[in-house]
Amino acid sequence: MGRAERVSTPKVILNPIICVPESEGAKYKEFNDCEIVTHPDTVKGLNPKRNWICDTFNDVFMIDDDCARMVRLYDPKDPFIIPIDAGVILNQTYELAKQIGVHLFGFNNVPNPIMFDVFEPIKLTGYLLGGAFGVIGWKESKLWFDTTLVGQDDYWICGLNAYYHRKLVKDGRFAFVFNDTFQNQGGQSNFRTNETEMKDTIYLRKFFGSAINIKKANKKGPTKNVPKTEYARTLTIPF
């Protein structure tokens, strides 16, 4: 929402569906040459929107509108994936997840070849990045997005999936790169603040206990990472 002129994801994946509030449908159609699906303006916030999308499509891959590119991590000499191949990869991962019988699937959280686990390229447990993940068989999954949370849809759904189903599909060979997280105007930036981050982390801790922890900054080495908020968190699945 609020980014009709700045949607970059159609340059990464061919022919996506952009889901926006009804009141913004016309503007998004003006600036974007792909299918636009609208939801009622009463659906406000990320978690209610995800519930609406999943209820509507049942099997769906959701990706943020500010995606910059998809990359392969096992071949740093040729990392960039063209849009037509990105669609093939998405469909192959979806079919694999369906055959295994999981309800969640996605890719590497970090677009850095150092984070590629060559000995376990495809994992059946862990955390999926909220910017790009898929659901399968939503209506039969027992899963839902808690609308008490402002954000943290990924931590919630991965924790809930682990509780009910124990497994997912995470293809670590590939990752998505995004622009301006926490800084891009519109979308979730209209709702998320440092205070909501704090409240969300406390709320997640109530449900998932010691599996949720505050993320520690790593300022050294090739995998250095400084959290964008002091209440950034980690989710550790204990199996």
Backbone as numpy.savetxt, mean C-alpha at the origin, in Angstrom:
# Nx Ny Nz CAx CAy CAz Cx Cy Cz
-7.74 12.05 -3.92 -8.58 13.24 -3.92 -7.71 14.48 -3.92
-8.19 15.54 -4.57 -7.48 16.82 -4.55 -6.19 16.86 -5.33
-5.97 15.90 -6.25 -4.71 15.86 -7.01 -4.96 15.58 -8.49
-6.05 16.04 -9.03 -6.42 15.67 -10.40 -5.31 15.94 -11.40
-4.58 17.04 -11.22 -3.54 17.42 -12.18 -2.20 16.76 -11.89
-2.10 15.98 -10.80 -0.79 15.48 -10.38 -0.78 13.97 -10.15
-1.57 13.24 -10.90 -1.59 11.78 -10.77 -0.50 11.19 -11.67
0.45 10.50 -11.07 1.58 9.96 -11.84 1.48 8.46 -12.09
0.65 7.75 -11.35 0.61 6.29 -11.43 0.27 5.74 -12.82
-0.62 6.39 -13.63 -0.88 5.87 -14.97 0.35 5.80 -15.87
1.42 6.48 -15.50 2.67 6.40 -16.26 3.49 5.18 -15.84
3.08 4.54 -14.74 3.80 3.38 -14.20 3.08 2.08 -14.53
1.74 2.11 -14.45 0.91 0.94 -14.73 -0.14 1.36 -15.76
-0.29 0.59 -16.82 -1.21 0.96 -17.88 -2.67 0.83 -17.43
-3.48 1.79 -17.82 -4.94 1.74 -17.67 -5.42 1.43 -16.26
-4.97 2.16 -15.26 -5.51 1.95 -13.92 -6.91 2.57 -13.81
-7.61 2.22 -12.76 -8.88 2.88 -12.42 -8.58 3.87 -11.30
-8.93 5.12 -11.47 -8.73 6.11 -10.42 -10.05 6.26 -9.66
-10.00 6.08 -8.35 -11.20 6.14 -7.52 -11.20 7.44 -6.72
-12.23 8.28 -6.94 -12.28 9.62 -6.36 -13.68 9.93 -5.85
-13.83 10.95 -5.00 -15.17 11.37 -4.58 -16.01 11.84 -5.76
-17.32 11.67 -5.66 -18.22 12.06 -6.74 -18.02 13.52 -7.16
-17.80 14.39 -6.18 -17.68 15.81 -6.48 -16.43 16.15 -7.27
-15.46 15.23 -7.35 -14.22 15.48 -8.08 -14.13 14.67 -9.37
-15.16 13.88 -9.67 -15.11 13.01 -10.83 -14.86 13.74 -12.13
-15.58 14.84 -12.36 -15.45 15.58 -13.62 -14.04 16.15 -13.80
-13.49 16.66 -12.72 -12.15 17.25 -12.82 -11.10 16.18 -13.10
-11.23 15.02 -12.47 -10.27 13.94 -12.72 -10.39 13.43 -14.16
-11.60 13.39 -14.71 -11.77 12.98 -16.10 -11.12 13.99 -17.05
-11.12 15.25 -16.67 -10.52 16.29 -17.50 -9.02 16.12 -17.63
-8.37 15.69 -16.55 -6.91 15.66 -16.52 -6.31 14.26 -16.67
-7.12 13.20 -16.67 -6.58 11.85 -16.69 -7.29 10.99 -17.73
-6.51 10.37 -18.58 -7.05 9.57 -19.69 -7.11 8.10 -19.28
-7.95 7.80 -18.29 -8.18 6.43 -17.87 -9.53 6.39 -17.15
-9.96 5.20 -16.77 -11.27 5.06 -16.15 -11.31 5.74 -14.78
-12.39 6.47 -14.53 -12.60 7.13 -13.24 -13.84 6.50 -12.59
-13.68 5.97 -11.40 -14.79 5.44 -10.61 -14.99 6.36 -9.41
-16.23 6.76 -9.16 -16.48 7.68 -8.04 -17.19 6.96 -6.89
-16.88 7.42 -5.69 -17.57 6.94 -4.50 -18.33 8.12 -3.88
-19.32 7.88 -3.03 -20.07 8.99 -2.42 -19.16 9.93 -1.65
-19.47 11.21 -1.67 -18.68 12.19 -0.93 -18.71 11.94 0.57
-19.68 11.18 1.04 -19.77 10.86 2.47 -18.68 9.89 2.90
-18.03 9.23 1.94 -16.92 8.33 2.26 -15.66 9.18 2.37
-15.27 9.49 3.58 -14.14 10.41 3.81 -13.03 9.68 4.56
-11.80 9.88 4.10 -10.66 9.27 4.76 -10.23 7.98 4.08
-9.01 7.57 4.37 -8.40 6.44 3.66 -9.06 5.11 4.01
-9.26 4.83 5.28 -9.79 3.52 5.66 -11.23 3.32 5.20
-12.13 4.31 5.36 -13.46 4.14 4.76 -13.41 3.95 3.25
-12.49 4.65 2.59 -12.37 4.52 1.13 -11.89 3.13 0.75
-10.94 2.59 1.48 -10.47 1.24 1.18 -11.60 0.22 1.38
-12.39 0.38 2.44 -13.53 -0.52 2.65 -14.48 -0.46 1.45
-14.75 0.76 0.97 -15.65 0.94 -0.17 -15.09 0.27 -1.42
-13.81 0.48 -1.68 -13.17 -0.11 -2.86 -13.22 -1.64 -2.79
-12.86 -2.20 -1.66 -12.82 -3.66 -1.51 -14.22 -4.26 -1.59
-15.19 -3.59 -0.99 -16.58 -4.06 -1.09 -17.06 -4.04 -2.54
-16.59 -3.05 -3.31 -17.04 -2.89 -4.69 -16.37 -3.89 -5.63
-15.07 -4.11 -5.47 -14.32 -4.92 -6.43 -14.00 -6.34 -5.95
-13.95 -6.57 -4.66 -13.68 -7.88 -4.05 -12.23 -8.34 -4.25
-11.78 -8.48 -5.50 -10.38 -8.73 -5.82 -9.83 -7.44 -6.44
-8.82 -6.83 -5.82 -8.34 -5.54 -6.31 -6.92 -5.28 -5.84
-6.12 -4.64 -6.69 -4.81 -4.15 -6.29 -4.90 -2.65 -6.16
-4.59 -2.12 -4.98 -4.69 -0.68 -4.71 -3.29 -0.08 -4.65
-3.10 1.00 -5.39 -1.80 1.67 -5.41 -2.01 3.17 -5.33
-1.16 3.85 -4.58 -1.29 5.30 -4.41 -1.15 6.02 -5.75
-1.72 7.21 -5.81 -1.75 7.97 -7.08 -0.43 8.66 -7.41
0.52 8.65 -6.46 1.78 9.37 -6.68 2.96 8.43 -6.93
2.69 7.28 -7.54 3.76 6.33 -7.84 4.67 6.89 -8.94
5.97 6.74 -8.74 6.94 7.26 -9.71 7.43 6.19 -10.68
7.61 4.95 -10.18 8.09 3.87 -11.04 8.03 2.54 -10.28
8.11 1.47 -11.02 8.26 0.13 -10.47 9.66 -0.36 -10.83
10.33 -1.02 -9.88 11.71 -1.43 -10.10 11.89 -2.91 -9.77
12.88 -3.51 -10.43 13.30 -4.88 -10.09 14.55 -4.77 -9.23
14.56 -5.48 -8.11 15.66 -5.36 -7.16 16.75 -6.40 -7.37
16.47 -7.44 -8.13 17.46 -8.49 -8.34 18.43 -8.16 -9.47
18.19 -7.06 -10.19 19.06 -6.68 -11.30 19.29 -5.17 -11.28
20.17 -4.67 -10.40 20.41 -3.22 -10.30 20.90 -2.58 -11.59
21.45 -3.37 -12.51 21.93 -2.81 -13.77 20.77 -2.48 -14.72
19.62 -3.10 -14.50 18.45 -2.85 -15.33 17.22 -2.80 -14.43
17.12 -1.77 -13.58 16.08 -1.78 -12.54 14.69 -1.35 -12.99
14.59 -0.51 -14.01 13.31 0.13 -14.31 12.40 -0.78 -15.13
11.14 -0.88 -14.70 10.16 -1.75 -15.35 9.19 -0.89 -16.14
9.00 -1.23 -17.41 8.09 -0.45 -18.24 6.64 -0.79 -17.87
5.70 0.13 -18.16 4.31 -0.06 -17.70 3.67 -1.37 -18.12
3.88 -1.81 -19.36 3.23 -3.04 -19.81 3.74 -4.24 -19.02
5.02 -4.25 -18.66 5.58 -5.34 -17.86 5.11 -5.26 -16.42
4.89 -4.05 -15.92 4.39 -3.90 -14.55 3.02 -4.57 -14.42
2.17 -4.41 -15.43 0.87 -5.05 -15.40 0.98 -6.57 -15.41
1.91 -7.08 -16.19 2.13 -8.54 -16.23 2.57 -9.05 -14.87
3.49 -8.33 -14.24 3.99 -8.73 -12.92 2.86 -8.73 -11.89
2.03 -7.69 -11.92 0.90 -7.61 -11.00 -0.03 -8.81 -11.17
-0.36 -9.14 -12.41 -1.28 -10.25 -12.67 -0.67 -11.59 -12.29
0.63 -11.76 -12.53 1.29 -13.01 -12.16 1.30 -13.19 -10.64
1.55 -12.11 -9.93 1.58 -12.19 -8.46 0.17 -12.46 -7.92
-0.81 -11.83 -8.53 -2.21 -12.08 -8.15 -2.58 -13.54 -8.35
-2.23 -14.12 -9.50 -2.56 -15.52 -9.77 -1.84 -16.46 -8.81
-0.58 -16.14 -8.50 0.17 -16.94 -7.52 -0.52 -16.91 -6.16
-0.92 -15.71 -5.74 -1.57 -15.56 -4.44 -2.90 -16.32 -4.41
-3.64 -16.29 -5.51 -4.91 -17.03 -5.59 -4.67 -18.52 -5.46
-3.65 -19.03 -6.13 -3.35 -20.47 -6.08 -2.93 -20.90 -4.68
-2.21 -20.04 -3.98 -1.78 -20.37 -2.62 -2.94 -20.26 -1.65
-3.92 -19.41 -1.99 -5.11 -19.27 -1.16 -5.00 -18.21 -0.09
-4.29 -17.11 -0.40 -4.15 -16.03 0.57 -5.09 -14.88 0.20
-5.28 -13.97 1.14 -6.15 -12.81 0.92 -5.39 -11.51 0.68
-4.07 -11.50 0.95 -3.27 -10.29 0.75 -2.03 -10.63 -0.08
-1.63 -9.70 -0.97 -0.38 -9.87 -1.70 0.23 -8.51 -2.00
1.54 -8.50 -2.19 2.23 -7.25 -2.47 3.70 -7.49 -2.77
4.50 -6.43 -2.59 5.89 -6.46 -3.03 6.82 -5.92 -1.95
8.09 -5.78 -2.30 9.08 -5.32 -1.34 8.73 -3.93 -0.81
8.96 -3.72 0.48 8.65 -2.42 1.09 9.66 -1.35 0.72
10.89 -1.75 0.42 11.98 -0.79 0.21 12.58 -0.97 -1.18
12.59 0.06 -2.02 13.13 -0.06 -3.38 14.65 0.04 -3.41
15.29 -0.85 -2.68 16.75 -0.85 -2.57 17.24 -2.28 -2.75
18.11 -2.55 -3.74 18.57 -3.92 -3.98 19.19 -4.59 -2.75
19.73 -3.80 -1.84 20.31 -4.37 -0.62 19.25 -5.07 0.21
17.99 -4.65 0.08 16.90 -5.23 0.86 16.28 -6.45 0.18
16.83 -6.88 -0.95 16.31 -8.06 -1.64 16.94 -9.31 -1.03
16.09 -10.21 -0.54 16.54 -11.46 0.08 16.66 -12.53 -1.00
17.85 -12.73 -1.49 18.07 -13.65 -2.61 17.73 -15.08 -2.23
17.80 -15.42 -0.94 17.52 -16.78 -0.50 16.04 -17.03 -0.25
15.25 -15.97 -0.16 13.81 -16.11 0.02 13.11 -14.97 -0.74
13.13 -15.04 -2.06 12.58 -13.93 -2.86 11.08 -13.73 -2.67
10.35 -14.81 -2.40 8.91 -14.71 -2.16 8.61 -15.20 -0.75
8.06 -14.33 0.07 7.77 -14.67 1.46 6.27 -14.86 1.65
5.93 -15.65 2.65 4.53 -15.93 2.97 4.10 -15.29 4.28
4.91 -14.38 4.78 4.55 -13.66 5.99 5.23 -12.29 5.96
4.81 -11.41 6.87 5.45 -10.09 6.94 4.46 -8.95 6.78
5.04 -7.79 6.50 4.29 -6.53 6.37 4.30 -6.07 4.93
3.15 -5.62 4.43 3.04 -5.07 3.08 2.85 -3.56 3.15
3.58 -2.85 2.30 3.50 -1.39 2.26 2.12 -0.94 1.79
1.53 0.02 2.50 0.19 0.49 2.17 0.08 1.17 0.82
1.19 1.66 0.28 1.14 2.35 -1.00 0.78 1.45 -2.17
0.96 0.13 -2.01 0.69 -0.79 -3.11 0.50 -2.20 -2.57
-0.73 -2.65 -2.51 -0.99 -4.03 -2.10 -2.34 -4.47 -2.64
-2.54 -5.78 -2.69 -3.77 -6.32 -3.24 -4.53 -7.17 -2.25
-5.85 -7.25 -2.45 -6.70 -8.14 -1.65 -7.43 -9.09 -2.59
-7.69 -10.29 -2.09 -8.36 -11.33 -2.85 -9.48 -11.91 -2.00
-10.65 -12.06 -2.58 -11.76 -12.65 -1.84 -12.14 -11.86 -0.61
-12.25 -10.55 -0.76 -12.50 -9.65 0.36 -13.74 -10.04 1.16
-14.81 -10.35 0.47 -16.08 -10.60 1.14 -16.05 -11.85 2.02
-15.16 -12.78 1.73 -15.05 -14.01 2.53 -13.85 -13.98 3.48
-13.13 -12.88 3.53 -11.82 -12.86 4.20 -11.86 -12.57 5.69
-12.96 -12.05 6.22 -13.06 -11.58 7.61 -12.26 -10.30 7.84
-11.70 -9.74 6.81 -10.86 -8.54 6.94 -11.71 -7.29 6.78
-11.26 -6.21 7.41 -11.87 -4.90 7.24 -10.85 -3.86 7.65
-11.06 -2.62 7.22 -10.20 -1.51 7.61 -10.89 -0.74 8.72
-10.21 -0.55 9.83 -10.80 0.10 11.00 -10.87 1.60 10.76
-12.07 2.13 10.75 -12.26 3.56 10.45 -11.94 4.47 11.63
-11.60 3.89 12.78 -11.11 4.71 13.89 -9.75 5.30 13.56
-8.98 4.56 12.76 -7.64 4.98 12.37 -7.72 6.03 11.27
-6.87 7.05 11.36 -6.76 8.03 10.29 -5.96 7.45 9.13
-4.88 6.80 9.44 -4.04 6.12 8.45 -3.75 4.71 8.91
-2.53 4.26 8.69 -2.05 2.97 9.18 -2.90 1.81 8.71
-3.51 1.97 7.54 -4.30 0.90 6.96 -3.48 -0.35 6.72
-2.19 -0.16 6.35 -1.33 -1.31 6.06 -1.00 -2.09 7.33
-0.67 -1.38 8.41 -0.35 -2.07 9.66 -1.58 -2.81 10.19
-2.73 -2.16 10.09 -3.96 -2.79 10.57 -4.29 -4.05 9.77
-4.30 -3.94 8.44 -4.74 -5.06 7.63 -3.75 -6.21 7.68
-2.45 -5.91 7.75 -1.45 -6.99 7.85 -1.54 -7.68 9.21
-1.76 -6.91 10.27 -1.92 -7.50 11.59 -3.17 -8.35 11.67
-4.27 -7.84 11.13 -5.54 -8.56 11.17 -5.46 -9.84 10.32
-4.82 -9.72 9.15 -4.65 -10.90 8.29 -3.80 -11.96 8.98
-2.74 -11.54 9.68 -1.90 -12.50 10.40 -2.70 -13.21 11.49
-3.57 -12.47 12.16 -4.40 -13.05 13.23 -5.35 -14.11 12.68
-6.02 -13.80 11.57 -7.02 -14.71 11.03 -6.44 -15.79 10.12
-5.43 -15.42 9.29 -5.04 -16.30 8.19 -3.57 -16.73 8.21
-2.75 -16.03 8.94 -1.34 -16.39 9.14 -0.43 -16.15 7.93
-0.94 -16.11 6.71 -0.05 -16.01 5.57 -0.54 -14.99 4.54
0.40 -14.53 3.72 0.16 -13.65 2.58 1.24 -13.95 1.55
1.23 -13.23 0.44 2.30 -13.36 -0.56 2.99 -12.01 -0.71
4.32 -12.04 -0.53 5.13 -10.83 -0.67 6.29 -11.14 -1.61
6.22 -10.61 -2.82 7.26 -10.84 -3.82 8.34 -9.78 -3.67
9.43 -10.16 -3.05 10.50 -9.22 -2.74 11.37 -8.84 -3.92
11.11 -9.42 -5.08 11.93 -9.12 -6.25 11.63 -7.74 -6.83
10.44 -7.21 -6.50 9.98 -5.96 -7.11 9.54 -4.98 -6.03
9.56 -3.69 -6.36 9.11 -2.66 -5.43 8.62 -1.45 -6.22
7.81 -0.63 -5.56 7.34 0.63 -6.14 8.04 1.79 -5.45
8.26 2.85 -6.21 8.85 4.09 -5.70 7.78 5.17 -5.76
7.65 5.95 -4.68 6.60 6.97 -4.60 7.21 8.35 -4.41
6.42 9.38 -4.78 6.85 10.77 -4.65 6.24 11.42 -3.42
7.00 12.23 -2.73 6.48 13.21 -1.77 5.60 12.61 -0.66
5.91 11.43 -0.16 5.13 10.87 0.93 5.16 11.82 2.13
4.01 12.10 2.72 3.83 13.02 3.85 3.93 14.49 3.42
4.21 14.77 2.16 4.38 16.15 1.73 3.45 16.54 0.59
3.00 15.58 -0.18 2.17 15.87 -1.34 0.79 16.35 -0.90
0.36 17.50 -1.39 -0.93 18.06 -1.02 -2.07 17.21 -1.56
-3.20 17.23 -0.85 -4.34 16.43 -1.24 -4.24 15.03 -0.66
-5.26 14.19 -0.98 -5.24 12.82 -0.51 -5.18 12.74 1.00
-4.36 11.82 1.48 -4.26 11.58 2.93 -3.60 12.73 3.67
-2.89 13.59 2.97 -2.26 14.75 3.61 -3.28 15.70 4.24
-4.54 15.63 3.77 -5.59 16.48 4.33 -6.01 16.04 5.73
-5.68 14.82 6.11 -6.15 14.27 7.38 -5.03 13.95 8.36
-3.84 13.64 7.87 -2.77 13.10 8.71 -1.95 14.22 9.34
-1.75 14.13 10.66 -0.90 15.06 11.40 -0.02 14.26 12.35
0.89 14.93 13.02 1.73 14.24 13.99 0.87 13.67 15.13
-0.20 14.39 15.48 -1.08 13.92 16.55 -1.86 12.67 16.12
-2.34 12.65 14.88 -3.07 11.46 14.43 -2.12 10.27 14.33
-0.85 10.52 13.96 0.13 9.44 13.92 0.31 8.83 15.31
0.39 9.68 16.32 0.54 9.21 17.70 -0.67 8.38 18.12
-1.88 8.90 17.88 -3.09 8.20 18.29 -3.24 6.88 17.55
-2.88 6.87 16.27 -2.98 5.63 15.50 -2.04 4.56 16.03
-0.83 4.97 16.38 0.15 4.01 16.89 -0.31 3.43 18.23
-0.84 4.26 19.09 -1.36 3.78 20.39 -2.54 2.83 20.16
-3.40 3.18 19.23 -4.57 2.34 18.93 -4.14 0.98 18.39
-3.16 0.95 17.50 -2.66 -0.31 16.96 -2.04 -1.17 18.05
-1.35 -0.51 18.96 -0.70 -1.24 20.05 -1.73 -1.95 20.93
-2.90 -1.34 21.11 -3.95 -1.96 21.91 -4.42 -3.28 21.30
-4.44 -3.34 19.98 -4.92 -4.54 19.31 -3.82 -5.59 19.11
-2.63 -5.14 18.75 -1.59 -6.08 18.33 -0.42 -6.17 19.30
-0.49 -5.45 20.41 0.49 -5.59 21.47 1.92 -5.35 21.03
2.81 -6.22 21.47 4.24 -6.03 21.24 4.65 -6.22 19.79
3.72 -6.62 18.93 4.03 -6.70 17.50 4.19 -5.31 16.89
3.64 -4.27 17.56 3.76 -2.88 17.12 4.78 -2.16 17.99
5.76 -1.51 17.36 6.78 -0.77 18.10 7.15 0.50 17.35
7.67 1.48 18.10 8.14 2.72 17.48 9.38 2.42 16.64
9.41 2.96 15.42 10.53 2.73 14.52 11.74 3.54 14.96
12.88 2.88 15.00 14.12 3.55 15.37 14.85 4.04 14.12
15.44 5.22 14.22 16.17 5.78 13.08 17.47 5.03 12.86
17.79 4.81 11.60 19.06 4.22 11.21 19.76 5.22 10.29
20.70 5.95 10.84 21.32 7.05 10.10 22.64 6.67 9.43
23.03 5.40 9.54 24.30 4.98 8.98 24.11 3.80 8.04
25.09 3.60 7.18 25.09 2.43 6.34 24.23 2.57 5.10
24.26 1.56 4.24 23.55 1.63 2.95 22.03 1.54 3.09
21.53 1.07 4.21 20.08 0.96 4.40 19.56 2.01 5.38
20.27 3.14 5.49 19.88 4.16 6.46 18.46 4.66 6.20
17.76 4.93 7.28 16.36 5.34 7.19 16.02 6.21 8.38
15.51 7.39 8.12 15.08 8.30 9.18 13.56 8.44 9.08
12.80 8.00 10.11 11.33 8.10 10.05 10.87 9.53 9.82
9.77 9.67 9.06 9.24 10.99 8.74 8.45 11.58 9.89
8.12 10.77 10.90 7.43 11.23 12.09 7.95 10.45 13.29
7.94 11.07 14.46 8.46 10.40 15.65 7.59 9.23 16.09
6.37 9.15 15.52 5.47 8.06 15.89 5.37 6.99 14.80
6.32 7.02 13.87 6.38 5.96 12.88 6.58 4.63 13.59
6.07 3.55 13.01 6.02 2.28 13.73 6.53 1.13 12.87
6.75 0.02 13.52 7.07 -1.23 12.82 6.05 -2.29 13.23
5.85 -3.25 12.36 5.01 -4.40 12.66 5.86 -5.65 12.49
5.97 -6.43 13.54 6.74 -7.66 13.51 5.80 -8.85 13.66
5.64 -9.64 12.62 4.81 -10.83 12.68 5.62 -11.94 13.34
5.15 -12.54 14.44 5.98 -13.49 15.20 6.00 -14.91 14.63
5.74 -15.07 13.36 5.83 -16.40 12.75 6.02 -16.25 11.26
